[in-house]
Amino acid sequence: MRIVSGILKGTVIQPPKGLPVRPTTDRAKESLFNILENRIDFNKLKVLDLFSGTGNITYEFYSRGVQQITAVDIHHGCTAFIKSMAAKYQMHSVDVVKKNVYQFVKQCNLSYDLIFADAPYAQKELHTLPALIMNNPILSPGGLLIIEHESRLSFEQEIGFENVRVYGQSAFSFFTKAIA
């Protein structure tokens, strides 16, 4: 796993063995960030990385200039690894939270401009995530939600759905929260 662009471009991240993760492939990540580069200004974003796993997406956002990032995962090994990488590369703007993602979304009183979620593909509750986020103040009006999921899963009927991009067996569904 490597950081594709930005100040940490080319940095190889070697997570410890035994973490319950399925990191986003470099190809899919590069495609995702190419889409985002044409759509947003990374320097002005407040980002939430849900089911952050190894921190792969968190590091990419940081490397591209995002000033405030929160990474949430329930697994102690994952959050410990992200904290160690944030310390190693002096990512002072990265906040790591060990918590159940669904509880975090329901209880969080902060608002983010972009939320990225990459839940385990087999997770049964994943279909509830778009509505939970869209009906909660955690995503700013006009904010972007991106969910990485199995390509055979569809979110097209969910509130705020914009489009989907498929990369092999993985897909990114994009949602925008309406401006009131």
N, C-alpha and C positions, 0 to 999 in steps of 0.2 A: 504494500500500500504506500503510495507516495502523494505528496502535495503537488498539485498540478500547476498552480500559478501563484503569483504574488511574492511577498517578501521571503517566504519559506519554500519557494518553488524548488522541486527536486528532492526535498527532504523525504527520506524513507522512514516510515513509521513501522516498527516491529512490535505489535502487541504480544503480550505473553500468551502462551498456549493455555487452552482450557477456558477461555472466555466464551460465553454463550452468544456469539455474534456471527453475522453474515455481512461483512463490510460491503458497502457500495463499490462496485468495480471501478477501476480508474477510468475506463471508457465511458461508462454511464455517468460518472461524476463529472468528467470533462464536458460531456454533452449538456448536462444540467447547467453547469456554470457558464457555458457559452450562451445558453438561453437567457440566463439571469443577467449576464453582462450587458445584453442589449435592452434590458428592461428596468434595471434598478441601479442606484448609486450605492455601492457597498459601504462607503464611508459614513452614510447617514442612517444606516440600519440598526435596529435593535432586534437581534435574532434569538429564537428559541429552538434548540435542537432536542427533539423528543426521541426517546429510545436511542440515546446517543452512542451506545455500544463502545467502540474503540475511540470515538471522538473524531473519526475521519472527516465528517462534514463540518464539525466545529473548527478543526484546524484549517480547513480550506476557507471558511468564511473569515477566520482571523487573518490568514495570510493575505487575503484580498482587501483588508482594511476595515472590517467591521469592528466598531468600537465597543460594542456591548453584546456579549453572547452568554446565554445560559444553556448548559448541557444537563439534561435530566435522564437518569437511568436508575432502575431499581437494583441492579446488580453491584455489589460492593467492589468486585474486581474491576468492573468497567469504570466506575467513578474514581477508584484509586488510580487506575492507569491514566485517565484523562487529567487528573490533578497532577500526576507526576510529569506528564508531557507539557502541561501548561507551565509548570515551574521550570522545567528544563529549557523551554524556548521563551521564557519570560512573557507568557500570554496573560498579562495582568487583567485584561478585560474579560477573561473567561471565568464564569461562575459555575461551579459544578454542584448539582443537587442529587442526592441519593433518595429517590422517592418513586412510588408508583405513579406513572405518567397520568393516568386518569384522575387520581386524587390531586395531583399537582395542578392540572388544568382546572378542576373544579374549585380549588382553594386559592389559586394565584390571584393577587390583586394588582399585578403589573400588566402592562400591555406591550405587545411586540409587533413589529412591522412585518416580520417574516417568521413563519413557523415551519420547520422541516420535521417530518415524522417518518421514521423507518422502523416500524414495529416488526417483530418476528412474523414471518409470512403466515404461520399457522395460527396466529392469535385470533380468537373468535370475536373479540370485542372491537376489532379494527374498524368494522363497518359503522360503528357508532361515533368514531372520532371526528369526522367532518362536522356533524351537527353539534356535537359537544363544543367544539372550538368556535364554530360560527355563531352559536347562541350564547357565547360567553365573552366578556370584555377582554379576554386574554389576547385576542387578535384585534389590532387597531382597525378602524374603518378604512377601507381601501387596502388593507393588509393582504399579504399573500400566504396561503397555506399550500405546502407541497407534501404529498404523501407518496413515499416509495412503497410499492406493493407488487405482488405477483401479477404478471401481465394478464392473466385470465380473470382477475377480479375487476369489477367495474364500479366506479363511483359516479357515473354520469347522471344519476337521478338525485344526487345530493345537492343541498343548498350551496350556492356559490361556485359550482363546478364550471370550469372554463374549458379545459382540454386535458388530453392525456398524451404522453410520449412514451413509446414502447422501445425497450432495448433488450432484445432477447426475451428471457423469462421475467425480467424486471420492467416495471413501468413507473412513471412519475405522473400523478394526477395533480393538476393545478386548480386552486380555488381562490377566489377573491371575495373578501368580505365587503358587502355593500356599504356605501357611504350614506349615512342617515340623512 
